[in-house]
Amino acid sequence: MSQRLKVNENSLHLVKKIIEDPEVYGIIVESKHGAKILDCGLNARGGYEVGRIITEICLGGYGRAEISSVKYDDFVLPAIFVYSDHPAIALLGSQFAGWRIKVGKYQAIGSGPARALALKPKELYEKIDYHDTSDSAIVFLETSAKPTNEVIEYIAKECKVELNRLFVLLAPTSSLAGSTQISGRVIESGLHKLMEVGLDIKSVSSGFGYAPIAPLHPNSAEAMGRTNDMILYGGVVYLTVEWNDDEELKRMVERAPSLNSNEYGKPFYEIYKEAGYDFYRIDSSLFAPAMVMINNVRTGRFFKAGQLNSLILRQSVTS
């Protein structure tokens, strides 16, 4: 895997862009313990545009995102369309929400370029053969609280950067920016699932995907349920790969969509509630896009599995 791709340096211009014009992007910028904190949805208004830019930042600047809409039967939802020609590094090496931050009583899920400095989780970076070097670190926290000084120190130390070179972006699930960037993870969810069923991620040369953006809900658990539903029942992923064995590839594609889970078929909030609000009690095979398509460029074959489920989407957004 190329070490010339530098996710922190490459996305820094996007961070500076929103810092320079906080009113336009609906964010609040402050300095805390030396670091720059960008509130994109806690106390700030946020919006689709900053959610779109957060998506591109989390991709390390090696992917693009656009806001549009998708029609499901007789209703329409806003949607985010994402693509990258560096999927292993942009999606798994940067965007993947793989850093569980817990310092004292503070907890948050960390994603974005800083992970490639801290190597969180290390095993994933070994699989994709990538690490970043940079004197700046950019992390996105999906959280409903600002980080404490101790959290800021911990992140900077893990990334081996000075406090004044740390940029922390924040948005809760129940904000528009938060909802937008979660749907922007649709390709990453497909890649991660395919990796679990045996696909060598380094064989994937490009990725495209889209997912509807969840209508907001003030209750954090219900907001989280809706954002998951957008990918599980409305997310589409299309990948270009190089693979020697078409039959093996076909089997992996068939195992990838969310409908393979025995918990598939009802809004995620109901599943979450039945699991006692414990993610670890939910069948992990559920966490995948609704539909997965792959084009094997070595043979020209095209494989598709899964389906969109407008009925569950409707239940999710109207309940």
Buried (B, 14 or more C-beta within 10 A) or exposed (E): BEEEBBBBBBBBEBBEEBBEEBEEBBBBBEEBBBBBBBBBBBEBBBBBBBBBBBBBBBBBBBBBBEBEEBEBEEEEBBBBBBBBEBBBBBBBBBBBBBBEBEBEEBEBBBBBBBBBBBBBBEEBBEBBEBBBEBEBBBBBBBBBBBBBEEBBBBBBEBBEBEBEBBBBBBBBBBBBBBBBBBBBBBBBBBBBBBBBBEBBBBBBBBBBBBBBBBBBBEEEEBBBBBBBBBBBBBBBBBBBBEBEEBEEBBBBBBBBBBBBBEBBBBBBBBBBEEBEEEEEEBBEBBBBBBBBBBBBBEEEBEBBBBEBBBEBBBBBBEE
